[in-house]
Amino acid sequence: MTPGHGSTVDGVLRRSARRTPARVAVEYRDRTWTYEELDEAVSRAASVLLGEGLAPGDRVGAYGHNSDAYLIAFLACARAGLVHVPVNQNLTGEDLAYIVRQSGSALVLTDPDLAGRLPAGTRRLALRDADGSLLVRLPATPAYDGPEPRSEDLVQLLYTSGTTALPKGAMMTHRALVHEYLSAITALDLSAGDRPAHSLPLYHSAQLHVFLLPYLAVGATNIVLDAPDGDRLLDLIEADRVDSLFAPPTVWIGLANRPDFATRDLSGLRKAYYGASIMPVPVLERLRERLPGLGFYNCFGQSEIGPLATVLAPDEHKGRMDSCGRQVLFVDARVVDENGKDVPDGTAGEIVYRSPQLCEGYWDKPEETAAAFRDGWFHSGDLAVRDAHGYFTIVDRVKDVINSGGVLVASRQVEDALYTHDAVAEAAVIGLPDATWIEAITAVVVPRGEVTEEELIAHARENLPHFKAPKRVLFVEELPRNASGKILKRELRERFAS
């Protein structure tokens, strides 16, 4: 058998535990784990899982809230050679059953309040706060000391967000994720002295693989939160306990809209990371104006690449606020036309990737795998423009581009124009079927204060060519999102199509 050479996900923690055993690795609620304690807990949890009759290669679902137990279970799966299957804790019914069934999960790790949602007959093990749970069993279970997994073994089925179709399980190897961790460390300037908070759901690849695991690799102390609660986050920043924060645009928008945002002492925050969906430029400008000393990093990618592909660093924002930056250490990227040929700089096309960070394909979906991986490159489905200096700007998802009267319009440009109006809290632009326009440009807006449809259409026309302005504006109380903050435009199109 080919040796793994230590290029494994759990090996990241093992090395940090040997280097700085007494340093605090994770804080969650009232529990604290040093690196040595966390590594020991992972080995015991690996024994617990194998004691359930599982064998290397078996899939293990993880359907739980943020917690130290969730992290320990993921690393234990990695150490035992099992394939971790993170499941959005907001899924229910057939959406939940689909992932459990499609992945072939032999066991699902879950929190007690979620267990009743699982399909009948699902084998389950409580993660915490119940008799016989994973955390309760750890002290009485011997540490696992069996063979290490190989770097090319699968460690996770990372299901896509399913914003346009049924989720697909991206098959991630240890090797792919370890490469992605190094890319994140170098591109995002992660260091042991940082004090990061992790509030986005850990089932989501960005929080787990761009921040928490890379921060464990460098030996930082990590605060894991139940959710991105604005009060808690601002309290931690003011108390000088957190100086590094990743959040999707929806959370940054929420923070910027808080009445106390202008008065809280946030000077201790040094690094601000945003990603998981496109940040409206007007919102980013307001944040930078309020916090001029804060370094902002735009993180872009997708599940299939681990998920980090490009980064725009703090000193690169001037003059390119809408850019997602340049490719990270282990990623090669091109912009191509529908025939896979490179397009000239400044021309929109699909961004494609080649990288050791990429997944091995989609679990049990050979046709979808063949469609995405063509001519040695992964086709992302994102429409992008590259400039002469190597910076990429995401125009839209290919499937979200609107065909208005035969002219293709990027929804992001219309959204940015709407965000410059003071009464727009959030906006999503979609195309709806129309007998005259093919697709009518339609803005779905969460208002902040009094505003009319006519006012917003007139405002958009002041900032855009008239053919790009919305034909309609629909007002809603909130936009549908997945747990990572991505707006589910598919749901909006279905809701308003009639």
PAMIFI-973787 format. One record per residue (C-alpha): residue number from 0; x, y, z. Coordinates in steps of 0.5 Angstrom, whole numbers, plus 500, padded with zeros to 3 digits. Layout:
BEGIN
rec nudren=NUM, c1=X, c2=Y, c3=Z $
...
//
This chain:
BEGIN
rec nudren=0, c1=500, c2=500, c3=500 $
rec nudren=1, c1=503, c2=507, c3=498 $
rec nudren=2, c1=504, c2=511, c3=504 $
rec nudren=3, c1=500, c2=517, c3=506 $
rec nudren=4, c1=507, c2=521, c3=508 $
rec nudren=5, c1=502, c2=525, c3=513 $
rec nudren=6, c1=499, c2=529, c3=507 $
rec nudren=7, c1=492, c2=528, c3=511 $
rec nudren=8, c1=487, c2=533, c3=514 $
rec nudren=9, c1=488, c2=530, c3=521 $
rec nudren=10, c1=495, c2=530, c3=520 $
rec nudren=11, c1=494, c2=538, c3=520 $
rec nudren=12, c1=492, c2=538, c3=527 $
rec nudren=13, c1=497, c2=532, c3=529 $
rec nudren=14, c1=503, c2=537, c3=527 $
rec nudren=15, c1=500, c2=543, c3=531 $
rec nudren=16, c1=499, c2=539, c3=537 $
rec nudren=17, c1=506, c2=536, c3=537 $
rec nudren=18, c1=509, c2=543, c3=536 $
rec nudren=19, c1=505, c2=547, c3=541 $
rec nudren=20, c1=501, c2=542, c3=545 $
rec nudren=21, c1=499, c2=547, c3=551 $
rec nudren=22, c1=496, c2=552, c3=547 $
rec nudren=23, c1=489, c2=553, c3=546 $
rec nudren=24, c1=486, c2=551, c3=540 $
rec nudren=25, c1=479, c2=552, c3=540 $
rec nudren=26, c1=474, c2=555, c3=545 $
rec nudren=27, c1=466, c2=553, c3=545 $
rec nudren=28, c1=462, c2=556, c3=550 $
rec nudren=29, c1=464, c2=554, c3=556 $
rec nudren=30, c1=469, c2=549, c3=554 $
rec nudren=31, c1=476, c2=550, c3=552 $
rec nudren=32, c1=481, c2=545, c3=548 $
rec nudren=33, c1=489, c2=545, c3=548 $
rec nudren=34, c1=492, c2=543, c3=542 $
rec nudren=35, c1=494, c2=536, c3=545 $
rec nudren=36, c1=487, c2=535, c3=548 $
rec nudren=37, c1=484, c2=536, c3=542 $
rec nudren=38, c1=488, c2=531, c3=538 $
rec nudren=39, c1=487, c2=526, c3=544 $
rec nudren=40, c1=479, c2=527, c3=543 $
rec nudren=41, c1=480, c2=526, c3=535 $
rec nudren=42, c1=483, c2=520, c3=536 $
rec nudren=43, c1=478, c2=517, c3=542 $
rec nudren=44, c1=473, c2=519, c3=537 $
rec nudren=45, c1=476, c2=515, c3=531 $
rec nudren=46, c1=475, c2=509, c3=536 $
rec nudren=47, c1=468, c2=511, c3=537 $
rec nudren=48, c1=466, c2=511, c3=530 $
rec nudren=49, c1=470, c2=505, c3=528 $
rec nudren=50, c1=466, c2=502, c3=534 $
rec nudren=51, c1=460, c2=503, c3=531 $
rec nudren=52, c1=462, c2=498, c3=526 $
rec nudren=53, c1=464, c2=503, c3=520 $
rec nudren=54, c1=470, c2=501, c3=516 $
rec nudren=55, c1=475, c2=506, c3=512 $
rec nudren=56, c1=471, c2=509, c3=506 $
rec nudren=57, c1=464, c2=508, c3=509 $
rec nudren=58, c1=460, c2=515, c3=509 $
rec nudren=59, c1=458, c2=518, c3=515 $
rec nudren=60, c1=453, c2=524, c3=515 $
rec nudren=61, c1=454, c2=530, c3=520 $
rec nudren=62, c1=447, c2=534, c3=521 $
rec nudren=63, c1=449, c2=538, c3=527 $
rec nudren=64, c1=450, c2=545, c3=529 $
rec nudren=65, c1=456, c2=549, c3=530 $
rec nudren=66, c1=460, c2=546, c3=536 $
rec nudren=67, c1=467, c2=543, c3=538 $
rec nudren=68, c1=464, c2=536, c3=538 $
rec nudren=69, c1=462, c2=537, c3=530 $
rec nudren=70, c1=469, c2=539, c3=529 $
rec nudren=71, c1=472, c2=533, c3=533 $
rec nudren=72, c1=467, c2=529, c3=529 $
rec nudren=73, c1=470, c2=531, c3=522 $
rec nudren=74, c1=477, c2=530, c3=524 $
rec nudren=75, c1=476, c2=523, c3=527 $
rec nudren=76, c1=472, c2=521, c3=521 $
rec nudren=77, c1=479, c2=524, c3=517 $
rec nudren=78, c1=483, c2=520, c3=522 $
rec nudren=79, c1=479, c2=513, c3=521 $
rec nudren=80, c1=479, c2=513, c3=514 $
rec nudren=81, c1=472, c2=515, c3=514 $
rec nudren=82, c1=468, c2=520, c3=509 $
rec nudren=83, c1=465, c2=526, c3=512 $
rec nudren=84, c1=458, c2=528, c3=509 $
rec nudren=85, c1=457, c2=535, c3=512 $
rec nudren=86, c1=449, c2=536, c3=511 $
rec nudren=87, c1=446, c2=543, c3=512 $
rec nudren=88, c1=442, c2=543, c3=518 $
rec nudren=89, c1=437, c2=547, c3=515 $
rec nudren=90, c1=435, c2=542, c3=511 $
rec nudren=91, c1=428, c2=537, c3=512 $
rec nudren=92, c1=424, c2=532, c3=508 $
rec nudren=93, c1=426, c2=530, c3=502 $
rec nudren=94, c1=432, c2=535, c3=501 $
rec nudren=95, c1=435, c2=532, c3=507 $
rec nudren=96, c1=433, c2=525, c3=505 $
rec nudren=97, c1=436, c2=526, c3=498 $
rec nudren=98, c1=443, c2=527, c3=501 $
rec nudren=99, c1=443, c2=522, c3=506 $
rec nudren=100, c1=441, c2=517, c3=501 $
rec nudren=101, c1=445, c2=519, c3=495 $
rec nudren=102, c1=451, c2=519, c3=499 $
rec nudren=103, c1=450, c2=512, c3=502 $
rec nudren=104, c1=451, c2=515, c3=509 $
rec nudren=105, c1=452, c2=509, c3=514 $
rec nudren=106, c1=451, c2=513, c3=520 $
rec nudren=107, c1=449, c2=520, c3=521 $
rec nudren=108, c1=452, c2=524, c3=527 $
rec nudren=109, c1=447, c2=529, c3=529 $
rec nudren=110, c1=445, c2=534, c3=535 $
rec nudren=111, c1=439, c2=531, c3=539 $
rec nudren=112, c1=434, c2=537, c3=537 $
rec nudren=113, c1=435, c2=535, c3=529 $
rec nudren=114, c1=435, c2=527, c3=530 $
rec nudren=115, c1=427, c2=527, c3=529 $
rec nudren=116, c1=428, c2=530, c3=522 $
rec nudren=117, c1=432, c2=524, c3=519 $
rec nudren=118, c1=429, c2=519, c3=515 $
rec nudren=119, c1=426, c2=513, c3=518 $
rec nudren=120, c1=431, c2=507, c3=519 $
rec nudren=121, c1=437, c2=512, c3=519 $
rec nudren=122, c1=443, c2=510, c3=524 $
rec nudren=123, c1=445, c2=516, c3=528 $
rec nudren=124, c1=449, c2=517, c3=534 $
rec nudren=125, c1=448, c2=524, c3=538 $
rec nudren=126, c1=454, c2=529, c3=537 $
rec nudren=127, c1=453, c2=532, c3=544 $
rec nudren=128, c1=448, c2=533, c3=550 $
rec nudren=129, c1=445, c2=526, c3=550 $
rec nudren=130, c1=447, c2=520, c3=554 $
rec nudren=131, c1=451, c2=516, c3=550 $
rec nudren=132, c1=453, c2=522, c3=545 $
rec nudren=133, c1=460, c2=522, c3=542 $
rec nudren=134, c1=463, c2=527, c3=547 $
rec nudren=135, c1=460, c2=523, c3=553 $
rec nudren=136, c1=464, c2=517, c3=550 $
rec nudren=137, c1=471, c2=520, c3=549 $
rec nudren=138, c1=474, c2=519, c3=556 $
rec nudren=139, c1=472, c2=512, c3=556 $
rec nudren=140, c1=474, c2=510, c3=549 $
rec nudren=141, c1=481, c2=508, c3=548 $
rec nudren=142, c1=485, c2=513, c3=543 $
rec nudren=143, c1=485, c2=510, c3=536 $
rec nudren=144, c1=492, c2=508, c3=533 $
rec nudren=145, c1=491, c2=504, c3=527 $
rec nudren=146, c1=493, c2=505, c3=520 $
rec nudren=147, c1=493, c2=513, c3=517 $
rec nudren=148, c1=489, c2=514, c3=511 $
rec nudren=149, c1=493, c2=515, c3=504 $
rec nudren=150, c1=493, c2=522, c3=502 $
rec nudren=151, c1=489, c2=520, c3=495 $
rec nudren=152, c1=483, c2=517, c3=500 $
rec nudren=153, c1=477, c2=521, c3=500 $
rec nudren=154, c1=475, c2=525, c3=506 $
rec nudren=155, c1=469, c2=529, c3=505 $
rec nudren=156, c1=463, c2=529, c3=500 $
rec nudren=157, c1=462, c2=536, c3=500 $
rec nudren=158, c1=455, c2=538, c3=497 $
rec nudren=159, c1=454, c2=544, c3=492 $
rec nudren=160, c1=449, c2=549, c3=495 $
rec nudren=161, c1=444, c2=547, c3=490 $
rec nudren=162, c1=442, c2=554, c3=488 $
rec nudren=163, c1=441, c2=552, c3=481 $
rec nudren=164, c1=440, c2=544, c3=481 $
rec nudren=165, c1=440, c2=538, c3=486 $
rec nudren=166, c1=446, c2=538, c3=490 $
rec nudren=167, c1=452, c2=534, c3=488 $
rec nudren=168, c1=457, c2=531, c3=492 $
rec nudren=169, c1=464, c2=533, c3=490 $
rec nudren=170, c1=469, c2=528, c3=492 $
rec nudren=171, c1=475, c2=531, c3=496 $
rec nudren=172, c1=481, c2=528, c3=498 $
rec nudren=173, c1=486, c2=529, c3=504 $
rec nudren=174, c1=491, c2=531, c3=498 $
rec nudren=175, c1=486, c2=536, c3=495 $
rec nudren=176, c1=484, c2=539, c3=502 $
rec nudren=177, c1=491, c2=540, c3=505 $
rec nudren=178, c1=493, c2=544, c3=498 $
rec nudren=179, c1=487, c2=548, c3=499 $
rec nudren=180, c1=489, c2=550, c3=507 $
rec nudren=181, c1=496, c2=552, c3=504 $
rec nudren=182, c1=493, c2=556, c3=499 $
rec nudren=183, c1=489, c2=559, c3=504 $
rec nudren=184, c1=494, c2=561, c3=509 $
rec nudren=185, c1=499, c2=564, c3=504 $
rec nudren=186, c1=493, c2=568, c3=501 $
rec nudren=187, c1=490, c2=570, c3=507 $
rec nudren=188, c1=496, c2=572, c3=511 $
rec nudren=189, c1=493, c2=567, c3=517 $
rec nudren=190, c1=498, c2=567, c3=523 $
rec nudren=191, c1=498, c2=564, c3=530 $
rec nudren=192, c1=498, c2=570, c3=533 $
rec nudren=193, c1=491, c2=572, c3=530 $
rec nudren=194, c1=484, c2=571, c3=534 $
rec nudren=195, c1=479, c2=569, c3=529 $
rec nudren=196, c1=472, c2=568, c3=530 $
rec nudren=197, c1=468, c2=562, c3=526 $
rec nudren=198, c1=461, c2=563, c3=526 $
rec nudren=199, c1=458, c2=561, c3=519 $
rec nudren=200, c1=456, c2=554, c3=519 $
rec nudren=201, c1=461, c2=549, c3=520 $
rec nudren=202, c1=458, c2=544, c3=515 $
rec nudren=203, c1=460, c2=550, c3=510 $
rec nudren=204, c1=466, c2=549, c3=506 $
rec nudren=205, c1=468, c2=556, c3=507 $
rec nudren=206, c1=468, c2=557, c3=514 $
rec nudren=207, c1=471, c2=550, c3=515 $
rec nudren=208, c1=476, c2=549, c3=510 $
rec nudren=209, c1=478, c2=556, c3=508 $
rec nudren=210, c1=479, c2=559, c3=516 $
rec nudren=211, c1=478, c2=554, c3=521 $
rec nudren=212, c1=482, c2=548, c3=519 $
rec nudren=213, c1=488, c2=553, c3=516 $
rec nudren=214, c1=488, c2=556, c3=523 $
rec nudren=215, c1=489, c2=550, c3=526 $
rec nudren=216, c1=495, c2=548, c3=522 $
rec nudren=217, c1=498, c2=555, c3=524 $
rec nudren=218, c1=497, c2=554, c3=531 $
rec nudren=219, c1=492, c2=560, c3=532 $
rec nudren=220, c1=486, c2=560, c3=538 $
rec nudren=221, c1=480, c2=559, c3=535 $
rec nudren=222, c1=473, c2=561, c3=538 $
rec nudren=223, c1=467, c2=557, c3=535 $
rec nudren=224, c1=460, c2=561, c3=535 $
rec nudren=225, c1=453, c2=558, c3=535 $
rec nudren=226, c1=451, c2=563, c3=529 $
rec nudren=227, c1=453, c2=569, c3=526 $
rec nudren=228, c1=450, c2=573, c3=532 $
rec nudren=229, c1=451, c2=581, c3=531 $
rec nudren=230, c1=451, c2=582, c3=539 $
rec nudren=231, c1=456, c2=577, c3=540 $
rec nudren=232, c1=461, c2=578, c3=535 $
rec nudren=233, c1=461, c2=586, c3=536 $
rec nudren=234, c1=462, c2=584, c3=544 $
rec nudren=235, c1=468, c2=580, c3=542 $
rec nudren=236, c1=471, c2=585, c3=538 $
rec nudren=237, c1=470, c2=590, c3=543 $
rec nudren=238, c1=473, c2=586, c3=548 $
rec nudren=239, c1=479, c2=585, c3=544 $
rec nudren=240, c1=478, c2=577, c3=544 $
rec nudren=241, c1=477, c2=577, c3=536 $
rec nudren=242, c1=481, c2=581, c3=531 $
rec nudren=243, c1=480, c2=576, c3=525 $
rec nudren=244, c1=473, c2=575, c3=522 $
rec nudren=245, c1=470, c2=572, c3=516 $
rec nudren=246, c1=463, c2=573, c3=514 $
rec nudren=247, c1=458, c2=573, c3=508 $
rec nudren=248, c1=456, c2=579, c3=505 $
rec nudren=249, c1=449, c2=578, c3=508 $
rec nudren=250, c1=452, c2=578, c3=515 $
rec nudren=251, c1=457, c2=584, c3=513 $
rec nudren=252, c1=450, c2=588, c3=511 $
rec nudren=253, c1=447, c2=586, c3=517 $
rec nudren=254, c1=453, c2=589, c3=521 $
rec nudren=255, c1=453, c2=595, c3=517 $
rec nudren=256, c1=445, c2=596, c3=518 $
rec nudren=257, c1=446, c2=596, c3=525 $
rec nudren=258, c1=444, c2=603, c3=529 $
rec nudren=259, c1=450, c2=602, c3=534 $
rec nudren=260, c1=455, c2=600, c3=528 $
rec nudren=261, c1=457, c2=607, c3=528 $
rec nudren=262, c1=459, c2=608, c3=535 $
rec nudren=263, c1=462, c2=601, c3=537 $
rec nudren=264, c1=469, c2=601, c3=538 $
rec nudren=265, c1=471, c2=596, c3=533 $
rec nudren=266, c1=478, c2=598, c3=532 $
rec nudren=267, c1=481, c2=592, c3=535 $
rec nudren=268, c1=479, c2=588, c3=528 $
rec nudren=269, c1=485, c2=587, c3=524 $
rec nudren=270, c1=482, c2=583, c3=518 $
rec nudren=271, c1=476, c2=582, c3=515 $
rec nudren=272, c1=474, c2=577, c3=510 $
rec nudren=273, c1=468, c2=576, c3=506 $
rec nudren=274, c1=466, c2=571, c3=501 $
rec nudren=275, c1=461, c2=566, c3=499 $
rec nudren=276, c1=457, c2=570, c3=495 $
rec nudren=277, c1=458, c2=577, c3=491 $
rec nudren=278, c1=459, c2=583, c3=496 $
rec nudren=279, c1=455, c2=589, c3=493 $
rec nudren=280, c1=460, c2=595, c3=492 $
rec nudren=281, c1=456, c2=600, c3=495 $
rec nudren=282, c1=456, c2=596, c3=502 $
rec nudren=283, c1=464, c2=595, c3=501 $
rec nudren=284, c1=465, c2=602, c3=500 $
rec nudren=285, c1=461, c2=604, c3=507 $
rec nudren=286, c1=464, c2=599, c3=511 $
rec nudren=287, c1=471, c2=601, c3=509 $
rec nudren=288, c1=469, c2=608, c3=510 $
rec nudren=289, c1=467, c2=606, c3=517 $
rec nudren=290, c1=473, c2=602, c3=518 $
rec nudren=291, c1=479, c2=605, c3=514 $
rec nudren=292, c1=484, c2=601, c3=518 $
rec nudren=293, c1=481, c2=594, c3=517 $
rec nudren=294, c1=484, c2=590, c3=512 $
rec nudren=295, c1=479, c2=587, c3=507 $
rec nudren=296, c1=480, c2=580, c3=503 $
rec nudren=297, c1=475, c2=578, c3=498 $
rec nudren=298, c1=475, c2=570, c3=498 $
rec nudren=299, c1=472, c2=567, c3=492 $
rec nudren=300, c1=471, c2=560, c3=489 $
rec nudren=301, c1=466, c2=554, c3=490 $
rec nudren=302, c1=465, c2=547, c3=493 $
rec nudren=303, c1=469, c2=543, c3=488 $
rec nudren=304, c1=476, c2=547, c3=489 $
rec nudren=305, c1=476, c2=546, c3=496 $
rec nudren=306, c1=473, c2=552, c3=496 $
rec nudren=307, c1=478, c2=558, c3=495 $
rec nudren=308, c1=480, c2=560, c3=488 $
rec nudren=309, c1=482, c2=567, c3=488 $
rec nudren=310, c1=483, c2=572, c3=493 $
rec nudren=311, c1=483, c2=580, c3=493 $
rec nudren=312, c1=488, c2=582, c3=498 $
rec nudren=313, c1=487, c2=589, c3=502 $
rec nudren=314, c1=492, c2=593, c3=498 $
rec nudren=315, c1=489, c2=591, c3=492 $
rec nudren=316, c1=482, c2=594, c3=493 $
rec nudren=317, c1=483, c2=601, c3=490 $
rec nudren=318, c1=481, c2=601, c3=483 $
rec nudren=319, c1=478, c2=594, c3=483 $
rec nudren=320, c1=473, c2=594, c3=488 $
rec nudren=321, c1=469, c2=589, c3=484 $
rec nudren=322, c1=474, c2=584, c3=483 $
rec nudren=323, c1=475, c2=577, c3=486 $
rec nudren=324, c1=483, c2=578, c3=486 $
rec nudren=325, c1=488, c2=573, c3=483 $
rec nudren=326, c1=488, c2=566, c3=483 $
rec nudren=327, c1=491, c2=563, c3=490 $
rec nudren=328, c1=498, c2=559, c3=490 $
rec nudren=329, c1=495, c2=552, c3=487 $
rec nudren=330, c1=490, c2=554, c3=482 $
rec nudren=331, c1=491, c2=555, c3=475 $
rec nudren=332, c1=485, c2=559, c3=472 $
rec nudren=333, c1=483, c2=561, c3=465 $
rec nudren=334, c1=477, c2=565, c3=462 $
rec nudren=335, c1=474, c2=561, c3=456 $
rec nudren=336, c1=469, c2=562, c3=451 $
rec nudren=337, c1=463, c2=556, c3=449 $
rec nudren=338, c1=468, c2=552, c3=445 $
rec nudren=339, c1=474, c2=552, c3=451 $
rec nudren=340, c1=478, c2=557, c3=447 $
rec nudren=341, c1=481, c2=563, c3=451 $
rec nudren=342, c1=478, c2=570, c3=450 $
rec nudren=343, c1=482, c2=576, c3=450 $
rec nudren=344, c1=483, c2=580, c3=457 $
rec nudren=345, c1=477, c2=584, c3=458 $
rec nudren=346, c1=472, c2=580, c3=455 $
rec nudren=347, c1=467, c2=576, c3=459 $
rec nudren=348, c1=467, c2=568, c3=459 $
rec nudren=349, c1=467, c2=562, c3=463 $
rec nudren=350, c1=472, c2=561, c3=468 $
rec nudren=351, c1=475, c2=554, c3=468 $
rec nudren=352, c1=480, c2=551, c3=473 $
rec nudren=353, c1=486, c2=546, c3=474 $
rec nudren=354, c1=489, c2=545, c3=481 $
rec nudren=355, c1=491, c2=539, c3=486 $
rec nudren=356, c1=485, c2=543, c3=490 $
rec nudren=357, c1=480, c2=540, c3=485 $
rec nudren=358, c1=475, c2=535, c3=487 $
rec nudren=359, c1=475, c2=528, c3=484 $
rec nudren=360, c1=468, c2=529, c3=481 $
rec nudren=361, c1=461, c2=528, c3=483 $
rec nudren=362, c1=459, c2=522, c3=487 $
rec nudren=363, c1=455, c2=517, c3=483 $
rec nudren=364, c1=454, c2=522, c3=478 $
rec nudren=365, c1=458, c2=520, c3=472 $
rec nudren=366, c1=455, c2=524, c3=467 $
rec nudren=367, c1=455, c2=531, c3=471 $
rec nudren=368, c1=462, c2=529, c3=472 $
rec nudren=369, c1=464, c2=529, c3=465 $
rec nudren=370, c1=460, c2=535, c3=463 $
rec nudren=371, c1=464, c2=539, c3=469 $
rec nudren=372, c1=471, c2=536, c3=467 $
rec nudren=373, c1=473, c2=537, c3=460 $
rec nudren=374, c1=479, c2=538, c3=456 $
rec nudren=375, c1=483, c2=537, c3=463 $
rec nudren=376, c1=479, c2=543, c3=466 $
rec nudren=377, c1=474, c2=544, c3=471 $
rec nudren=378, c1=468, c2=549, c3=468 $
rec nudren=379, c1=466, c2=553, c3=474 $
rec nudren=380, c1=459, c2=556, c3=471 $
rec nudren=381, c1=461, c2=563, c3=473 $
rec nudren=382, c1=462, c2=568, c3=468 $
rec nudren=383, c1=468, c2=572, c3=469 $
rec nudren=384, c1=473, c2=578, c3=466 $
rec nudren=385, c1=480, c2=578, c3=467 $
rec nudren=386, c1=484, c2=584, c3=466 $
rec nudren=387, c1=491, c2=585, c3=463 $
rec nudren=388, c1=494, c2=584, c3=471 $
rec nudren=389, c1=491, c2=578, c3=472 $
rec nudren=390, c1=485, c2=580, c3=476 $
rec nudren=391, c1=479, c2=577, c3=475 $
rec nudren=392, c1=472, c2=580, c3=476 $
rec nudren=393, c1=466, c2=575, c3=477 $
rec nudren=394, c1=460, c2=578, c3=472 $
rec nudren=395, c1=455, c2=573, c3=474 $
rec nudren=396, c1=453, c2=566, c3=474 $
rec nudren=397, c1=452, c2=563, c3=467 $
rec nudren=398, c1=445, c2=561, c3=469 $
rec nudren=399, c1=443, c2=568, c3=472 $
rec nudren=400, c1=445, c2=572, c3=466 $
rec nudren=401, c1=438, c2=575, c3=464 $
rec nudren=402, c1=437, c2=575, c3=456 $
rec nudren=403, c1=433, c2=582, c3=456 $
rec nudren=404, c1=430, c2=583, c3=448 $
rec nudren=405, c1=436, c2=579, c3=446 $
rec nudren=406, c1=441, c2=583, c3=450 $
rec nudren=407, c1=445, c2=579, c3=456 $
rec nudren=408, c1=445, c2=583, c3=462 $
rec nudren=409, c1=449, c2=581, c3=468 $
rec nudren=410, c1=444, c2=581, c3=475 $
rec nudren=411, c1=450, c2=584, c3=479 $
rec nudren=412, c1=451, c2=590, c3=475 $
rec nudren=413, c1=443, c2=592, c3=476 $
rec nudren=414, c1=444, c2=590, c3=484 $
rec nudren=415, c1=450, c2=595, c3=485 $
rec nudren=416, c1=446, c2=600, c3=482 $
rec nudren=417, c1=440, c2=599, c3=486 $
rec nudren=418, c1=444, c2=599, c3=493 $
rec nudren=419, c1=446, c2=606, c3=492 $
rec nudren=420, c1=439, c2=608, c3=494 $
rec nudren=421, c1=439, c2=609, c3=501 $
rec nudren=422, c1=432, c2=605, c3=502 $
rec nudren=423, c1=435, c2=599, c3=499 $
rec nudren=424, c1=437, c2=594, c3=505 $
rec nudren=425, c1=438, c2=588, c3=500 $
rec nudren=426, c1=437, c2=587, c3=493 $
rec nudren=427, c1=437, c2=581, c3=488 $
rec nudren=428, c1=435, c2=581, c3=480 $
rec nudren=429, c1=433, c2=576, c3=476 $
rec nudren=430, c1=430, c2=575, c3=469 $
rec nudren=431, c1=422, c2=573, c3=469 $
rec nudren=432, c1=419, c2=570, c3=463 $
rec nudren=433, c1=416, c2=576, c3=458 $
rec nudren=434, c1=413, c2=575, c3=452 $
rec nudren=435, c1=416, c2=582, c3=449 $
rec nudren=436, c1=423, c2=582, c3=453 $
rec nudren=437, c1=424, c2=574, c3=453 $
rec nudren=438, c1=426, c2=575, c3=460 $
rec nudren=439, c1=424, c2=582, c3=464 $
rec nudren=440, c1=429, c2=584, c3=468 $
rec nudren=441, c1=426, c2=584, c3=475 $
rec nudren=442, c1=429, c2=587, c3=482 $
rec nudren=443, c1=427, c2=583, c3=488 $
rec nudren=444, c1=428, c2=588, c3=494 $
rec nudren=445, c1=428, c2=588, c3=501 $
rec nudren=446, c1=426, c2=596, c3=503 $
rec nudren=447, c1=429, c2=600, c3=509 $
rec nudren=448, c1=424, c2=605, c3=509 $
rec nudren=449, c1=419, c2=608, c3=505 $
rec nudren=450, c1=420, c2=607, c3=497 $
rec nudren=451, c1=416, c2=606, c3=491 $
rec nudren=452, c1=417, c2=601, c3=485 $
rec nudren=453, c1=417, c2=608, c3=481 $
rec nudren=454, c1=423, c2=611, c3=485 $
rec nudren=455, c1=427, c2=605, c3=484 $
rec nudren=456, c1=426, c2=604, c3=477 $
rec nudren=457, c1=428, c2=612, c3=476 $
rec nudren=458, c1=434, c2=611, c3=480 $
rec nudren=459, c1=437, c2=605, c3=476 $
rec nudren=460, c1=436, c2=609, c3=470 $
rec nudren=461, c1=440, c2=614, c3=473 $
rec nudren=462, c1=446, c2=610, c3=474 $
rec nudren=463, c1=445, c2=605, c3=468 $
rec nudren=464, c1=443, c2=604, c3=461 $
rec nudren=465, c1=435, c2=604, c3=460 $
rec nudren=466, c1=435, c2=597, c3=457 $
rec nudren=467, c1=439, c2=595, c3=464 $
rec nudren=468, c1=434, c2=598, c3=469 $
rec nudren=469, c1=429, c2=593, c3=472 $
rec nudren=470, c1=422, c2=593, c3=468 $
rec nudren=471, c1=419, c2=591, c3=475 $
rec nudren=472, c1=421, c2=592, c3=483 $
rec nudren=473, c1=418, c2=587, c3=487 $
rec nudren=474, c1=418, c2=588, c3=495 $
rec nudren=475, c1=419, c2=582, c3=500 $
rec nudren=476, c1=421, c2=582, c3=507 $
rec nudren=477, c1=427, c2=578, c3=506 $
rec nudren=478, c1=431, c2=574, c3=501 $
rec nudren=479, c1=431, c2=566, c3=501 $
rec nudren=480, c1=438, c2=564, c3=502 $
rec nudren=481, c1=442, c2=558, c3=504 $
rec nudren=482, c1=446, c2=558, c3=510 $
rec nudren=483, c1=452, c2=560, c3=507 $
rec nudren=484, c1=449, c2=567, c3=505 $
rec nudren=485, c1=448, c2=565, c3=498 $
rec nudren=486, c1=441, c2=568, c3=495 $
rec nudren=487, c1=437, c2=563, c3=492 $
rec nudren=488, c1=435, c2=566, c3=485 $
rec nudren=489, c1=432, c2=559, c3=483 $
rec nudren=490, c1=427, c2=560, c3=489 $
rec nudren=491, c1=425, c2=567, c3=487 $
rec nudren=492, c1=424, c2=565, c3=479 $
rec nudren=493, c1=420, c2=560, c3=481 $
rec nudren=494, c1=416, c2=564, c3=486 $
rec nudren=495, c1=415, c2=570, c3=482 $
rec nudren=496, c1=414, c2=566, c3=475 $
rec nudren=497, c1=407, c2=567, c3=474 $
//
